[in-house]
């Protein structure tokens, strides 16, 4: 009886480790397939759109706010930029926008020498048991690489955040006072 219980525990532990190792790759592959095939139902099930919009708007607003002192023309530019940012984020964070982002069919993600938008390479970086980031590989500095942040939802993974450091930096430069 003890040997059977020990064997069962060992099998369950091995299964959990296998799931932990394999499931992020499978989630990214499933997202890529849905993006390639324009499968909006799968994209909608794999992306928490409200969370992605909220985080992206907050990140971009913080970048715009960091470039002004809160007074004068800088404050007006920040308010206008915030309204513009909201519109861009709402357009980008849709099933079609996420599909384009996953395919790399967004100008700030495209490498100059990569003609095939389906050739986007992603590197998985774990942030614990419940979160991982799929970082875009390509040209540029490592800290400027965009990432899709996934959070565990039961035994599945869902995109909860998009990090676009280069876009935030670009907006931050345009919102700053000379």
Buried (B, 14 or more C-beta within 10 A) or exposed (E): EEEEEEEEEEEEEEEEEEEEEEBBEEBBEBBBEBBEEEBBEBBBBBBBBEBBBBBBBEBBBEBBBEBBEEEEEBEEBBEEBBEEBBEBBBEBBBBEBBBBBBBBBBEEBBBEEBEEBEEBEBEEBEEEEEBBBBBBEBEBEEEBBBBBBBBBEEEBBBBBBBBBBBBBEEBBEEBBEE
